[in-house]
Amino acid sequence: MYDSSPPPISESGHTGDVLAALHGLVEPLRHMDAMNDGAGIRSEDLVAAHPRLDQAVGLEHQALDEDEE
């Protein structure tokens, strides 16, 4: 019979890479948990921090300095 369950994490990625990814998630989650005097992040926090594309300023081409070539 075919087992369609995902492989164990040790077979789908290098252990060091998996641990690094987990560490990369822990600190932002701790920060979000501590926001608003410990009450945690609110949906209003996400809306207020989201960039507004309708207010974005276009980028203009910047010529490369000849010294940088």
CNS distance restraints for C-alpha pairs under 8 A (distance, minus, plus):
assign (resid   7 and name CA) (resid  11 and name CA) 6.14 0.50 0.50
assign (resid   7 and name CA) (resid  12 and name CA) 6.39 0.50 0.50
assign (resid   8 and name CA) (resid  12 and name CA) 6.65 0.50 0.50
assign (resid   9 and name CA) (resid  13 and name CA) 6.34 0.50 0.50
assign (resid  10 and name CA) (resid  14 and name CA) 6.63 0.50 0.50
assign (resid  10 and name CA) (resid  15 and name CA) 6.20 0.50 0.50
assign (resid  13 and name CA) (resid  17 and name CA) 6.74 0.50 0.50
assign (resid  13 and name CA) (resid  18 and name CA) 6.45 0.50 0.50
assign (resid  14 and name CA) (resid  18 and name CA) 6.32 0.50 0.50
assign (resid  15 and name CA) (resid  19 and name CA) 6.13 0.50 0.50
assign (resid  16 and name CA) (resid  20 and name CA) 6.05 0.50 0.50
assign (resid  17 and name CA) (resid  21 and name CA) 6.16 0.50 0.50
assign (resid  18 and name CA) (resid  22 and name CA) 6.27 0.50 0.50
assign (resid  19 and name CA) (resid  23 and name CA) 6.18 0.50 0.50
assign (resid  20 and name CA) (resid  24 and name CA) 6.10 0.50 0.50
assign (resid  21 and name CA) (resid  25 and name CA) 6.45 0.50 0.50
assign (resid  22 and name CA) (resid  26 and name CA) 6.31 0.50 0.50
assign (resid  23 and name CA) (resid  27 and name CA) 6.96 0.50 0.50
assign (resid  24 and name CA) (resid  28 and name CA) 7.49 0.50 0.50
assign (resid  25 and name CA) (resid  29 and name CA) 6.33 0.50 0.50
assign (resid  26 and name CA) (resid  30 and name CA) 6.14 0.50 0.50
assign (resid  27 and name CA) (resid  31 and name CA) 6.15 0.50 0.50
assign (resid  28 and name CA) (resid  32 and name CA) 6.15 0.50 0.50
assign (resid  29 and name CA) (resid  33 and name CA) 6.04 0.50 0.50
assign (resid  30 and name CA) (resid  34 and name CA) 6.26 0.50 0.50
assign (resid  31 and name CA) (resid  35 and name CA) 6.40 0.50 0.50
assign (resid  32 and name CA) (resid  40 and name CA) 5.72 0.50 0.50
assign (resid  32 and name CA) (resid  41 and name CA) 5.23 0.50 0.50
assign (resid  33 and name CA) (resid  38 and name CA) 6.30 0.50 0.50
assign (resid  33 and name CA) (resid  39 and name CA) 6.95 0.50 0.50
assign (resid  33 and name CA) (resid  40 and name CA) 4.22 0.50 0.50
assign (resid  33 and name CA) (resid  41 and name CA) 6.24 0.50 0.50
assign (resid  34 and name CA) (resid  38 and name CA) 4.30 0.50 0.50
assign (resid  34 and name CA) (resid  39 and name CA) 6.74 0.50 0.50
assign (resid  34 and name CA) (resid  40 and name CA) 5.51 0.50 0.50
assign (resid  34 and name CA) (resid  41 and name CA) 7.74 0.50 0.50
assign (resid  35 and name CA) (resid  39 and name CA) 6.41 0.50 0.50
assign (resid  35 and name CA) (resid  40 and name CA) 4.87 0.50 0.50
assign (resid  35 and name CA) (resid  41 and name CA) 5.59 0.50 0.50
assign (resid  36 and name CA) (resid  40 and name CA) 5.84 0.50 0.50
assign (resid  36 and name CA) (resid  41 and name CA) 6.75 0.50 0.50
assign (resid  41 and name CA) (resid  45 and name CA) 6.45 0.50 0.50
assign (resid  41 and name CA) (resid  46 and name CA) 7.94 0.50 0.50
assign (resid  42 and name CA) (resid  46 and name CA) 6.95 0.50 0.50
assign (resid  43 and name CA) (resid  47 and name CA) 6.35 0.50 0.50
assign (resid  44 and name CA) (resid  48 and name CA) 6.02 0.50 0.50
assign (resid  45 and name CA) (resid  49 and name CA) 6.21 0.50 0.50
assign (resid  46 and name CA) (resid  50 and name CA) 6.09 0.50 0.50
assign (resid  52 and name CA) (resid  56 and name CA) 6.54 0.50 0.50
assign (resid  64 and name CA) (resid  68 and name CA) 6.75 0.50 0.50
assign (resid  64 and name CA) (resid  69 and name CA) 7.41 0.50 0.50
assign (resid  65 and name CA) (resid  69 and name CA) 7.10 0.50 0.50
